[in-house]
Amino acid sequence: MKPKKILTAIVFSVVSLSASAQFGVSYHESSMPLLGFGYELEDRYFAELRVGTNNYFENLSFELTANYIFINEDDFDFYGGVGGRTTDFSGLVIPAGVNVYPFENKRFGVHMEAAGLFGETAVFRASWGIRYRFGTGRDADDSPGE
């Protein structure tokens, strides 16, 4: 996939969702680590663009997932979704995971995720990591300085 097409897709996604969404970043640690940029919509949906890390630039892989939060509590979420992946193990991605927000400020949390990658070959990936939400969704009572 050409970098210009990837950049166009990223910009389109950011512009179309930014007006009514809560932006967040995440890091997924596994044998296929990922850096994620996501948007949470209406406390039930979130889309995440993930970029493979620990690779040469010419070998970067990208994932785009659309997820639904099935259980939405103050301290944790349980979600599942579907998406696609490019480069190595390209094809369908089916993630399921848990976000845990153990601190008073619900912007920072940890997550665990399992995902099936289906394409020319099938791979089961498990990851853990951190997540930070910049917006004022569920934590509307928190001021930025807290």
TORKOL-4160 file (C-alpha; in steps of 0.2 Angstrom, whole numbers, padded with zeros to 4 digits, m for minus):
146
<pt num="1" X="0000" Y="0000" Z="0000"/>
<pt num="2" X="0007" Y="0017" Z="m0005"/>
<pt num="3" X="0011" Y="0029" Z="0009"/>
<pt num="4" X="0000" Y="0043" Z="0001"/>
<pt num="5" X="m0015" Y="0032" Z="0001"/>
<pt num="6" X="m0012" Y="0027" Z="0019"/>
<pt num="7" X="m0010" Y="0045" Z="0024"/>
<pt num="8" X="m0026" Y="0050" Z="0015"/>
<pt num="9" X="m0036" Y="0036" Z="0024"/>
<pt num="10" X="m0029" Y="0042" Z="0041"/>
<pt num="11" X="m0033" Y="0060" Z="0038"/>
<pt num="12" X="m0051" Y="0056" Z="0032"/>
<pt num="13" X="m0054" Y="0045" Z="0048"/>
<pt num="14" X="m0047" Y="0059" Z="0059"/>
<pt num="15" X="m0058" Y="0073" Z="0051"/>
<pt num="16" X="m0074" Y="0063" Z="0050"/>
<pt num="17" X="m0074" Y="0057" Z="0068"/>
<pt num="18" X="m0065" Y="0071" Z="0078"/>
<pt num="19" X="m0081" Y="0082" Z="0080"/>
<pt num="20" X="m0090" Y="0069" Z="0091"/>
<pt num="21" X="m0076" Y="0057" Z="0098"/>
<pt num="22" X="m0064" Y="0055" Z="0112"/>
<pt num="23" X="m0046" Y="0053" Z="0106"/>
<pt num="24" X="m0035" Y="0040" Z="0114"/>
<pt num="25" X="m0018" Y="0031" Z="0111"/>
<pt num="26" X="m0013" Y="0014" Z="0116"/>
<pt num="27" X="0002" Y="0002" Z="0116"/>
<pt num="28" X="0000" Y="m0017" Z="0113"/>
<pt num="29" X="0015" Y="m0027" Z="0119"/>
<pt num="30" X="0016" Y="m0044" Z="0111"/>
<pt num="31" X="0027" Y="m0053" Z="0098"/>
<pt num="32" X="0019" Y="m0041" Z="0086"/>
<pt num="33" X="0018" Y="m0025" Z="0096"/>
<pt num="34" X="0007" Y="m0011" Z="0090"/>
<pt num="35" X="0005" Y="0008" Z="0093"/>
<pt num="36" X="m0014" Y="0012" Z="0092"/>
<pt num="37" X="m0023" Y="0029" Z="0089"/>
<pt num="38" X="m0041" Y="0028" Z="0092"/>
<pt num="39" X="m0058" Y="0036" Z="0094"/>
<pt num="40" X="m0072" Y="0032" Z="0107"/>
<pt num="41" X="m0089" Y="0036" Z="0102"/>
<pt num="42" X="m0104" Y="0037" Z="0113"/>
<pt num="43" X="m0095" Y="0027" Z="0127"/>
<pt num="44" X="m0100" Y="0011" Z="0117"/>
<pt num="45" X="m0090" Y="0011" Z="0100"/>
<pt num="46" X="m0072" Y="0014" Z="0097"/>
<pt num="47" X="m0061" Y="0013" Z="0081"/>
<pt num="48" X="m0043" Y="0011" Z="0082"/>
<pt num="49" X="m0029" Y="0013" Z="0069"/>
<pt num="50" X="m0014" Y="0002" Z="0074"/>
<pt num="51" X="0004" Y="0003" Z="0067"/>
<pt num="52" X="0016" Y="m0011" Z="0070"/>
<pt num="53" X="0032" Y="m0006" Z="0079"/>
<pt num="54" X="0049" Y="m0014" Z="0080"/>
<pt num="55" X="0050" Y="m0015" Z="0061"/>
<pt num="56" X="0059" Y="m0007" Z="0047"/>
<pt num="57" X="0049" Y="0007" Z="0039"/>
<pt num="58" X="0047" Y="m0003" Z="0023"/>
<pt num="59" X="0039" Y="m0017" Z="0033"/>
<pt num="60" X="0027" Y="m0007" Z="0043"/>
<pt num="61" X="0010" Y="m0016" Z="0046"/>
<pt num="62" X="m0007" Y="m0007" Z="0049"/>
<pt num="63" X="m0023" Y="m0013" Z="0057"/>
<pt num="64" X="m0039" Y="m0004" Z="0057"/>
<pt num="65" X="m0052" Y="m0011" Z="0070"/>
<pt num="66" X="m0070" Y="m0006" Z="0074"/>
<pt num="67" X="m0075" Y="m0012" Z="0091"/>
<pt num="68" X="m0091" Y="m0012" Z="0102"/>
<pt num="69" X="m0090" Y="m0011" Z="0121"/>
<pt num="70" X="m0101" Y="m0025" Z="0127"/>
<pt num="71" X="m0099" Y="m0021" Z="0146"/>
<pt num="72" X="m0096" Y="m0003" Z="0150"/>
<pt num="73" X="m0092" Y="0000" Z="0169"/>
<pt num="74" X="m0083" Y="0015" Z="0177"/>
<pt num="75" X="m0067" Y="0004" Z="0181"/>
<pt num="76" X="m0067" Y="m0008" Z="0166"/>
<pt num="77" X="m0074" Y="m0012" Z="0148"/>
<pt num="78" X="m0076" Y="m0028" Z="0139"/>
<pt num="79" X="m0075" Y="m0026" Z="0120"/>
<pt num="80" X="m0075" Y="m0036" Z="0104"/>
<pt num="81" X="m0074" Y="m0031" Z="0086"/>
<pt num="82" X="m0068" Y="m0034" Z="0068"/>
<pt num="83" X="m0055" Y="m0026" Z="0057"/>
<pt num="84" X="m0042" Y="m0028" Z="0043"/>
<pt num="85" X="m0023" Y="m0029" Z="0043"/>
<pt num="86" X="m0010" Y="m0025" Z="0030"/>
<pt num="87" X="0008" Y="m0032" Z="0026"/>
<pt num="88" X="0013" Y="m0048" Z="0036"/>
<pt num="89" X="m0002" Y="m0058" Z="0041"/>
<pt num="90" X="m0013" Y="m0047" Z="0030"/>
<pt num="91" X="m0032" Y="m0051" Z="0031"/>
<pt num="92" X="m0046" Y="m0051" Z="0044"/>
<pt num="93" X="m0043" Y="m0046" Z="0062"/>
<pt num="94" X="m0055" Y="m0051" Z="0076"/>
<pt num="95" X="m0050" Y="m0043" Z="0093"/>
<pt num="96" X="m0058" Y="m0046" Z="0110"/>
<pt num="97" X="m0051" Y="m0037" Z="0125"/>
<pt num="98" X="m0053" Y="m0029" Z="0142"/>
<pt num="99" X="m0048" Y="m0011" Z="0147"/>
<pt num="100" X="m0046" Y="m0008" Z="0166"/>
<pt num="101" X="m0045" Y="0009" Z="0173"/>
<pt num="102" X="m0039" Y="0007" Z="0191"/>
<pt num="103" X="m0035" Y="0025" Z="0195"/>
<pt num="104" X="m0047" Y="0039" Z="0201"/>
<pt num="105" X="m0044" Y="0048" Z="0184"/>
<pt num="106" X="m0052" Y="0036" Z="0172"/>
<pt num="107" X="m0041" Y="0043" Z="0157"/>
<pt num="108" X="m0026" Y="0031" Z="0160"/>
<pt num="109" X="m0028" Y="0012" Z="0160"/>
<pt num="110" X="m0021" Y="m0005" Z="0156"/>
<pt num="111" X="m0028" Y="m0017" Z="0143"/>
<pt num="112" X="m0027" Y="m0036" Z="0138"/>
<pt num="113" X="m0033" Y="m0042" Z="0121"/>
<pt num="114" X="m0034" Y="m0058" Z="0111"/>
<pt num="115" X="m0035" Y="m0057" Z="0092"/>
<pt num="116" X="m0037" Y="m0069" Z="0078"/>
<pt num="117" X="m0028" Y="m0064" Z="0062"/>
<pt num="118" X="m0035" Y="m0073" Z="0047"/>
<pt num="119" X="m0028" Y="m0072" Z="0029"/>
<pt num="120" X="m0016" Y="m0083" Z="0020"/>
<pt num="121" X="m0012" Y="m0090" Z="0037"/>
<pt num="122" X="m0021" Y="m0090" Z="0054"/>
<pt num="123" X="m0012" Y="m0082" Z="0069"/>
<pt num="124" X="m0018" Y="m0080" Z="0087"/>
<pt num="125" X="m0011" Y="m0065" Z="0095"/>
<pt num="126" X="m0012" Y="m0060" Z="0114"/>
<pt num="127" X="m0006" Y="m0043" Z="0120"/>
<pt num="128" X="m0006" Y="m0032" Z="0135"/>
<pt num="129" X="m0002" Y="m0014" Z="0137"/>
<pt num="130" X="m0007" Y="0004" Z="0142"/>
<pt num="131" X="m0021" Y="0015" Z="0136"/>
<pt num="132" X="m0024" Y="0034" Z="0138"/>
<pt num="133" X="m0039" Y="0044" Z="0133"/>
<pt num="134" X="m0037" Y="0063" Z="0130"/>
<pt num="135" X="m0056" Y="0067" Z="0129"/>
<pt num="136" X="m0069" Y="0071" Z="0142"/>
<pt num="137" X="m0081" Y="0056" Z="0139"/>
<pt num="138" X="m0084" Y="0046" Z="0155"/>
<pt num="139" X="m0072" Y="0057" Z="0165"/>
<pt num="140" X="m0081" Y="0073" Z="0162"/>
<pt num="141" X="m0080" Y="0077" Z="0180"/>
<pt num="142" X="m0061" Y="0077" Z="0180"/>
<pt num="143" X="m0052" Y="0093" Z="0176"/>
<pt num="144" X="m0037" Y="0092" Z="0165"/>
<pt num="145" X="m0026" Y="0097" Z="0180"/>
<pt num="146" X="m0031" Y="0082" Z="0191"/>
